[in-house]
């Protein structure tokens, strides 16, 4: 059951690409770490050049994903526990939300635009010390979205 409060807005293009390092997390829990050169939030698929290979990029279907995490570092900081409250003033404008994924994971952040008709939406994490710079959340992987 999805408990979405739907606000119909135009999905803005990804304008600030600080990094292309991503971790694509599948609904089944597996992940792919690498870089992407053709991610488009409106497309059905994109490619990831895995960091551990020099061969052909891996094709990733949006429908198979939980989320795409744009990260500072592939390894992150295992000792850091992401906060679910806002630690500082966040630059992106938008709605403060809490997202609960189908697997029970909870993330808080700012969503510049949300349209249920799209594949998903970008979320800028509330915890500015997180390894995640931004997250493309796939709508089908969301159990609840709550405005804060």
Backbone as a chain_set.jsonl record, in Angstrom:
{"seq": "XXXXXXXXXXXXXXXXXXXXXXXXXXXXXXXXXXXXXXXXXXXXXXXXXXXXXXXXXXXXXXXXXXXXXXXXXXXXXXXXXXXXXXXXXXXXXXXXXXXXXXXXXXXXXXXXXXXXXXXXXXXXXXXXXXXXXXXXXXXXXXXXXXXX", "coords": {"N": [[0.835, -1.173, 0.0], [0.612, 2.157, -0.903], [1.11, 5.253, 0.566], [0.965, 7.978, -0.531], [1.206, 11.466, -0.559], [0.29, 13.245, -3.073], [1.698, 15.67, -5.07], [1.434, 17.411, -7.847], [3.948, 18.282, -9.906], [6.275, 19.788, -12.135], [8.945, 17.843, -13.172], [12.123, 18.736, -12.5], [15.147, 19.087, -14.437], [18.226, 17.339, -13.748], [20.439, 19.421, -12.437], [22.815, 20.041, -11.048], [25.658, 18.504, -11.075], [27.692, 17.243, -9.038], [29.23, 15.022, -8.807], [29.748, 11.896, -10.496], [29.808, 9.515, -9.38], [28.165, 6.658, -8.461], [25.919, 4.514, -6.627], [23.962, 1.991, -7.441], [21.158, 0.626, -6.153], [19.438, -2.333, -6.048], [16.048, -3.631, -5.912], [16.135, -6.163, -4.8], [18.221, -6.012, -3.054], [20.857, -6.251, -3.957], [23.718, -4.514, -5.348], [25.265, -2.091, -7.552], [28.289, -0.544, -8.088], [29.772, 2.325, -9.411], [30.334, 4.49, -12.223], [28.144, 6.664, -14.017], [27.089, 7.559, -17.268], [24.899, 8.16, -18.682], [22.549, 8.552, -17.203], [19.151, 9.247, -16.84], [16.388, 10.59, -15.384], [13.904, 10.186, -16.508], [14.093, 8.084, -18.22], [13.85, 4.561, -19.081], [16.0, 2.953, -18.6], [19.574, 2.87, -17.879], [23.188, 3.114, -17.983], [25.933, 1.697, -16.142], [29.27, 2.037, -15.501], [31.068, -0.21, -14.015], [33.156, 0.083, -11.152], [35.026, -1.851, -10.698], [35.586, -3.07, -13.067], [36.786, -3.064, -16.477], [35.464, -3.548, -18.708], [32.516, -3.755, -20.779], [29.86, -1.434, -20.028], [27.376, -1.946, -17.441], [23.987, -2.596, -17.988], [21.234, -1.047, -16.532], [18.026, -1.421, -15.377], [15.433, 0.767, -14.647], [13.073, -0.098, -13.419], [13.88, -2.223, -11.858], [15.105, -1.2, -9.667], [15.719, 0.136, -6.341], [16.853, 2.572, -5.564], [19.072, 5.194, -6.717], [22.109, 6.138, -5.635], [23.976, 8.992, -5.398], [27.2, 9.381, -4.616], [29.804, 10.491, -2.315], [32.031, 8.971, -1.878], [32.965, 5.666, -2.757], [33.26, 3.746, -0.736], [32.366, 4.944, 1.593], [31.651, 5.852, 5.033], [31.681, 3.548, 7.306], [31.257, 3.803, 10.056], [29.626, 5.97, 10.389], [26.371, 6.892, 11.205], [23.537, 7.575, 9.502], [21.628, 10.477, 10.017], [18.223, 11.172, 10.753], [17.152, 13.602, 10.931], [17.205, 17.12, 10.219], [20.356, 18.431, 9.845], [21.595, 20.801, 9.213], [21.031, 23.955, 7.538], [19.688, 23.327, 4.431], [20.71, 23.697, 1.086], [19.187, 23.122, -1.409], [15.949, 23.97, -2.631], [12.647, 23.083, -1.718], [10.36, 20.519, -0.658], [10.433, 19.274, 2.649], [10.833, 15.955, 3.508], [10.056, 12.612, 4.66], [11.021, 9.493, 3.722], [9.902, 6.224, 3.506], [11.059, 3.191, 2.632], [10.094, 0.182, 0.829], [11.534, -1.901, 1.959], [11.834, -1.111, 4.567], [13.812, 0.751, 5.219], [14.519, 4.102, 6.165], [14.645, 7.424, 5.06], [15.404, 10.874, 5.336], [14.937, 14.095, 3.918], [15.234, 16.729, 1.444], [12.982, 17.283, -1.152], [12.983, 18.493, -4.303], [11.041, 18.351, -6.363], [8.105, 16.447, -6.946], [6.476, 13.92, -8.629], [4.158, 11.592, -9.086], [3.721, 10.258, -11.429], [6.123, 9.974, -12.684], [9.247, 8.061, -12.924], [10.592, 8.323, -10.542], [12.08, 10.4, -7.966], [14.312, 13.068, -6.99], [16.117, 13.219, -3.963], [17.559, 15.189, -1.521], [19.687, 14.479, 0.997], [18.893, 14.958, 4.485], [20.893, 14.773, 6.365], [23.816, 16.242, 6.22], [26.324, 15.244, 6.562], [26.307, 12.776, 5.557], [27.313, 10.123, 3.318], [25.963, 10.223, 1.001], [25.267, 12.363, -1.639], [23.061, 13.062, -3.101], [19.971, 11.414, -3.833], [18.346, 9.364, -6.119], [15.217, 8.375, -5.875], [13.293, 5.585, -6.5], [9.967, 5.442, -7.371], [8.353, 3.065, -7.15], [9.601, 1.666, -5.154], [8.955, 2.791, -2.805], [7.276, 2.816, 0.265], [5.972, 4.625, 2.019], [5.601, 8.183, 1.874], [6.197, 11.007, 3.594], [5.371, 14.299, 4.342], [7.288, 16.712, 6.063]], "CA": [[0.0, 0.0, 0.0], [1.367, 3.411, -0.975], [0.422, 6.377, 1.18], [1.601, 9.155, -1.088], [0.52, 12.738, -0.716], [0.782, 13.578, -4.4], [1.692, 17.056, -5.485], [1.815, 17.357, -9.249], [4.876, 19.337, -10.28], [7.165, 19.478, -13.252], [10.207, 17.272, -12.719], [13.209, 19.561, -13.025], [16.315, 18.302, -14.834], [19.331, 17.273, -12.805], [21.236, 20.566, -12.848], [24.107, 20.185, -10.374], [26.297, 17.2, -11.075], [28.965, 17.346, -8.323], [29.978, 13.802, -9.054], [29.0, 10.87, -11.198], [29.951, 8.262, -8.634], [26.853, 6.21, -8.002], [25.647, 3.166, -6.171], [22.605, 1.614, -7.833], [20.696, -0.442, -5.261], [18.288, -3.036, -6.6], [14.986, -4.015, -4.986], [16.508, -7.414, -4.125], [19.318, -5.74, -2.135], [22.168, -6.202, -4.606], [24.076, -3.177, -5.796], [26.309, -1.884, -8.55], [29.024, 0.688, -7.809], [30.53, 2.778, -10.566], [29.977, 5.801, -12.747], [27.158, 6.628, -15.084], [27.266, 8.597, -18.276], [23.641, 8.385, -19.398], [21.383, 8.499, -16.323], [18.091, 10.203, -17.119], [15.301, 10.159, -14.517], [12.71, 9.874, -17.292], [14.366, 6.92, -19.072], [13.582, 3.243, -18.505], [17.264, 2.285, -18.274], [20.811, 3.622, -18.022], [24.368, 2.25, -17.891], [26.912, 1.94, -15.083], [30.597, 1.464, -15.691], [31.445, -0.647, -12.67], [34.507, 0.518, -10.777], [35.932, -2.999, -10.643], [35.775, -3.658, -14.395], [37.122, -2.174, -17.593], [34.677, -4.041, -19.836], [31.317, -3.023, -21.167], [29.026, -0.979, -18.916], [26.228, -2.75, -17.05], [22.709, -1.954, -18.224], [20.413, -1.053, -15.329], [16.622, -1.076, -15.637], [14.862, 1.556, -13.571], [12.025, -0.881, -12.75], [14.521, -3.19, -10.957], [15.843, -0.473, -8.636], [15.198, 0.817, -5.16], [17.327, 3.949, -5.634], [20.412, 5.475, -7.228], [22.764, 7.009, -4.668], [25.144, 9.743, -5.852], [28.007, 9.306, -3.4], [31.098, 11.171, -2.225], [33.057, 7.944, -1.893], [32.345, 4.351, -2.919], [33.314, 2.977, 0.494], [31.642, 5.639, 2.646], [32.18, 5.766, 6.382], [30.827, 2.569, 7.984], [30.981, 4.21, 11.434], [28.626, 7.048, 10.383], [24.954, 6.524, 11.182], [22.787, 8.687, 8.924], [20.626, 11.112, 10.868], [16.926, 11.342, 10.104], [16.694, 14.971, 11.155], [17.982, 18.071, 9.444], [21.515, 18.814, 10.642], [21.957, 22.164, 8.84], [20.169, 24.492, 6.494], [20.011, 22.661, 3.178], [20.631, 24.627, -0.026], [18.097, 22.922, -2.359], [14.602, 24.361, -2.237], [11.674, 22.032, -1.934], [9.625, 20.018, 0.499], [11.11, 18.353, 3.566], [10.062, 14.711, 3.537], [10.612, 11.375, 5.183], [10.682, 8.401, 2.811], [10.038, 4.866, 4.023], [11.135, 2.252, 1.517], [9.421, -1.103, 1.003], [12.353, -2.766, 2.813], [11.866, -0.559, 5.915], [14.784, 1.836, 5.371], [13.921, 5.435, 6.231], [15.537, 8.534, 4.724], [14.8, 12.203, 5.396], [15.637, 15.052, 3.086], [14.475, 17.722, 0.694], [12.585, 16.866, -2.493], [12.649, 19.678, -5.088], [9.818, 18.132, -7.136], [7.598, 15.082, -6.861], [5.377, 13.625, -9.543], [3.932, 10.143, -9.003], [3.705, 9.708, -12.793], [7.512, 9.765, -13.102], [9.902, 6.871, -12.342], [11.022, 8.61, -9.191], [12.348, 11.789, -7.625], [15.57, 13.306, -6.301], [16.055, 13.58, -2.556], [18.824, 15.669, -0.982], [19.624, 14.007, 2.387], [18.883, 15.903, 5.6], [22.184, 14.637, 7.027], [24.845, 16.743, 5.305], [27.541, 14.465, 6.771], [26.091, 11.485, 4.899], [28.093, 9.857, 2.113], [25.085, 10.475, -0.14], [25.085, 13.75, -2.032], [21.648, 13.079, -3.472], [19.459, 10.069, -4.085], [17.179, 9.254, -6.983], [14.365, 7.375, -5.255], [12.354, 5.005, -7.459], [8.631, 5.463, -6.757], [7.838, 1.726, -6.834], [10.306, 1.14, -3.983], [8.531, 3.582, -1.655], [6.07, 2.404, 0.995], [5.334, 5.868, 2.462], [6.291, 9.454, 1.748], [5.521, 11.896, 4.546], [5.888, 15.673, 4.372], [7.659, 17.134, 7.419]], "C": [[0.88, 1.236, 0.0], [0.537, 4.523, -0.367], [1.094, 7.664, 0.737], [0.687, 10.354, -1.008], [1.064, 13.3, -2.022], [0.618, 15.059, -4.676], [2.233, 17.056, -6.902], [2.688, 18.557, -9.586], [5.712, 18.867, -11.442], [8.468, 18.945, -12.682], [11.347, 18.07, -13.334], [14.403, 18.698, -13.398], [17.396, 18.362, -13.759], [20.341, 18.339, -13.214], [22.625, 20.61, -12.231], [24.762, 18.823, -10.198], [27.659, 17.307, -10.393], [29.859, 16.156, -8.621], [29.123, 12.857, -9.866], [29.17, 9.526, -10.518], [28.578, 7.871, -8.11], [26.905, 4.8, -7.438], [24.189, 2.912, -6.526], [22.205, 0.428, -6.973], [19.409, -1.015, -5.829], [17.267, -3.355, -5.511], [15.338, -5.269, -4.197], [17.711, -7.245, -3.189], [20.696, -5.709, -2.76], [22.451, -4.777, -5.061], [25.178, -3.213, -6.832], [26.949, -0.544, -8.228], [29.826, 1.068, -9.04], [30.155, 4.195, -10.949], [28.942, 5.635, -13.845], [27.392, 7.793, -16.027], [25.957, 8.912, -18.978], [22.401, 8.286, -18.501], [20.411, 9.613, -16.694], [16.901, 9.747, -16.29], [14.019, 9.79, -15.26], [12.882, 8.634, -18.165], [14.074, 5.619, -18.328], [14.844, 2.51, -18.088], [18.418, 3.263, -18.43], [21.964, 2.642, -17.848], [25.269, 2.676, -16.734], [28.207, 1.251, -15.472], [31.091, 1.09, -14.299], [32.894, -0.303, -12.383], [35.507, -0.621, -10.814], [36.184, -3.63, -12.011], [36.168, -2.603, -15.422], [36.346, -2.57, -18.839], [33.492, -3.155, -20.155], [30.517, -2.6, -19.939], [27.85, -1.925, -18.674], [24.953, -1.963, -17.323], [21.846, -2.133, -16.968], [19.007, -0.605, -15.713], [16.047, -0.373, -14.413], [13.843, 0.743, -12.766], [12.592, -1.904, -11.759], [15.127, -2.535, -9.717], [15.014, -0.015, -7.456], [15.562, 2.301, -5.278], [18.703, 3.998, -6.283], [21.017, 6.516, -6.3], [23.967, 7.672, -5.318], [25.995, 9.935, -4.61], [29.292, 10.115, -3.485], [32.215, 10.162, -2.45], [32.374, 6.584, -2.003], [32.292, 3.543, -1.62], [32.548, 3.63, 1.64], [32.361, 5.552, 3.973], [31.278, 4.818, 7.16], [30.453, 2.959, 9.415], [29.892, 5.288, 11.504], [27.216, 6.48, 10.294], [24.19, 7.731, 10.657], [21.719, 9.168, 9.89], [19.328, 11.275, 10.085], [16.323, 12.706, 10.409], [17.636, 15.898, 10.403], [19.099, 18.636, 10.305], [21.945, 20.251, 10.369], [20.896, 22.682, 7.88], [20.626, 23.868, 5.187], [19.764, 23.623, 2.028], [19.445, 24.366, -0.965], [16.739, 23.334, -1.785], [13.661, 23.212, -2.53], [11.006, 21.648, -0.637], [10.505, 19.107, 1.352], [10.225, 17.124, 3.699], [10.804, 13.63, 4.298], [10.104, 10.271, 4.263], [10.904, 7.081, 3.538], [9.978, 3.929, 2.834], [10.383, 0.966, 1.847], [10.19, -2.022, 1.948], [12.497, -2.233, 4.244], [12.878, 0.551, 6.127], [14.056, 3.17, 5.337], [14.992, 6.466, 5.912], [14.753, 9.825, 4.839], [15.618, 13.135, 4.526], [14.687, 16.029, 2.422], [14.231, 17.186, -0.711], [12.198, 18.12, -3.266], [11.336, 19.539, -5.86], [9.409, 16.672, -7.02], [6.414, 14.933, -7.796], [5.244, 12.113, -9.596], [3.966, 9.477, -10.376], [5.116, 9.431, -13.328], [8.055, 8.472, -12.487], [10.253, 7.096, -10.883], [11.28, 10.086, -8.995], [13.707, 11.882, -6.941], [15.303, 13.741, -4.873], [17.457, 14.014, -2.147], [18.793, 15.368, 0.513], [19.675, 15.13, 3.418], [20.244, 15.92, 6.293], [23.285, 15.044, 6.049], [26.19, 16.028, 5.486], [27.437, 13.078, 6.148], [27.027, 11.344, 3.705], [27.271, 10.145, 0.856], [24.949, 11.97, -0.394], [23.63, 14.008, -2.399], [21.261, 11.661, -3.831], [18.299, 10.181, -5.062], [16.381, 8.08, -6.443], [13.361, 6.881, -6.294], [10.994, 4.861, -6.766], [8.131, 4.089, -6.337], [8.499, 1.103, -5.603], [9.874, 1.834, -2.696], [7.252, 3.017, -1.049], [5.273, 3.642, 1.399], [6.222, 7.048, 2.138], [5.495, 10.429, 2.615], [6.184, 13.267, 4.508], [6.135, 16.082, 5.814], [7.39, 18.62, 7.614]], "O": [[1.795, 1.35, 0.815], [-0.619, 4.715, -0.746], [1.718, 8.356, 1.54], [-0.491, 10.263, -1.356], [2.195, 13.785, -2.06], [-0.468, 15.62, -4.53], [3.398, 16.723, -7.115], [2.232, 19.7, -9.558], [5.831, 17.667, -11.691], [9.036, 19.56, -11.779], [11.517, 18.077, -14.553], [14.653, 17.681, -12.751], [17.467, 19.306, -12.972], [21.027, 18.186, -14.225], [23.539, 21.169, -12.838], [24.441, 18.086, -9.267], [28.677, 17.447, -11.071], [31.083, 16.273, -8.677], [27.902, 13.006, -9.915], [28.717, 8.506, -11.037], [27.917, 8.64, -7.413], [27.806, 4.014, -7.734], [23.289, 3.545, -5.975], [22.818, -0.638, -7.039], [18.432, -0.302, -6.06], [17.595, -3.346, -4.325], [14.899, -5.431, -3.058], [18.172, -8.22, -2.596], [21.629, -5.187, -2.149], [21.548, -3.945, -5.147], [25.91, -4.192, -6.979], [26.26, 0.47, -8.107], [30.485, 0.221, -9.642], [29.718, 4.991, -10.118], [28.875, 4.602, -14.511], [27.837, 8.868, -15.623], [25.902, 9.836, -19.79], [21.315, 7.97, -18.988], [20.801, 10.771, -16.842], [16.436, 8.621, -16.467], [13.14, 9.143, -14.69], [11.921, 8.179, -18.786], [14.054, 5.587, -17.097], [14.782, 1.554, -17.314], [18.276, 4.332, -19.025], [21.736, 1.46, -17.59], [25.354, 3.856, -16.394], [28.239, 0.049, -15.737], [31.479, 1.951, -13.509], [33.751, -0.389, -13.262], [36.708, -0.389, -10.948], [36.914, -4.617, -12.111], [35.913, -1.411, -15.248], [36.547, -1.993, -19.908], [33.474, -1.965, -19.839], [30.492, -3.308, -18.932], [27.392, -2.613, -19.587], [24.844, -0.799, -16.936], [21.746, -3.23, -16.42], [18.823, 0.461, -16.301], [16.162, -0.862, -13.289], [13.768, 0.891, -11.546], [11.856, -2.401, -10.906], [15.606, -3.227, -8.82], [13.803, 0.19, -7.546], [14.709, 3.174, -5.118], [19.401, 2.989, -6.384], [20.511, 7.632, -6.186], [24.891, 6.981, -5.747], [25.563, 10.58, -3.654], [29.803, 10.389, -4.57], [33.208, 10.449, -3.118], [31.318, 6.372, -1.407], [31.376, 2.744, -1.426], [32.123, 2.94, 2.566], [33.545, 5.217, 4.029], [30.217, 5.229, 7.63], [29.438, 2.495, 9.934], [29.299, 5.496, 12.563], [26.912, 5.682, 9.408], [24.189, 8.789, 11.286], [21.003, 8.374, 10.5], [19.356, 11.495, 8.874], [15.137, 12.939, 10.177], [18.729, 15.5, 10.002], [18.851, 19.238, 11.349], [22.6, 20.862, 11.214], [19.993, 21.955, 7.468], [21.815, 23.879, 4.871], [18.731, 24.292, 1.989], [18.741, 25.318, -1.3], [16.43, 23.081, -0.621], [13.861, 22.458, -3.482], [11.082, 22.369, 0.357], [11.235, 18.268, 0.824], [9.028, 17.229, 3.966], [12.007, 13.721, 4.543], [8.899, 10.133, 4.053], [11.967, 6.851, 4.115], [8.979, 3.876, 2.118], [10.076, 0.698, 3.009], [9.589, -2.83, 2.657], [13.205, -2.833, 5.053], [12.806, 1.243, 7.143], [13.101, 3.351, 4.582], [16.108, 6.396, 6.427], [13.575, 9.875, 4.484], [16.834, 12.989, 4.409], [13.515, 16.141, 2.779], [15.147, 16.7, -1.373], [11.197, 18.758, -2.937], [10.597, 20.514, -5.995], [10.253, 15.776, -6.999], [5.47, 15.722, -7.757], [6.134, 11.429, -10.101], [4.212, 8.275, -10.48], [5.272, 8.725, -14.324], [7.408, 7.862, -11.635], [10.215, 6.165, -10.079], [10.777, 10.924, -9.744], [14.196, 10.901, -6.381], [14.391, 14.523, -4.603], [18.43, 13.301, -2.393], [17.97, 15.932, 1.234], [20.394, 16.116, 3.255], [20.694, 16.969, 6.754], [23.641, 14.278, 5.154], [27.092, 16.184, 4.663], [28.385, 12.295, 6.211], [27.48, 12.343, 3.146], [27.829, 10.292, -0.231], [24.573, 12.74, 0.49], [23.053, 15.038, -2.049], [22.115, 10.816, -4.099], [17.385, 10.982, -4.869], [16.81, 6.93, -6.539], [12.653, 7.685, -6.901], [10.887, 4.237, -5.71], [7.539, 3.957, -5.266], [7.999, 0.112, -5.071], [10.367, 1.505, -1.617], [6.272, 2.771, -1.752], [4.067, 3.72, 1.164], [7.448, 6.933, 2.127], [4.302, 10.649, 2.408], [7.404, 13.382, 4.627], [5.304, 15.835, 6.687], [7.64, 19.157, 8.693]]}, "num_chains": 1, "name": "protein.A"}
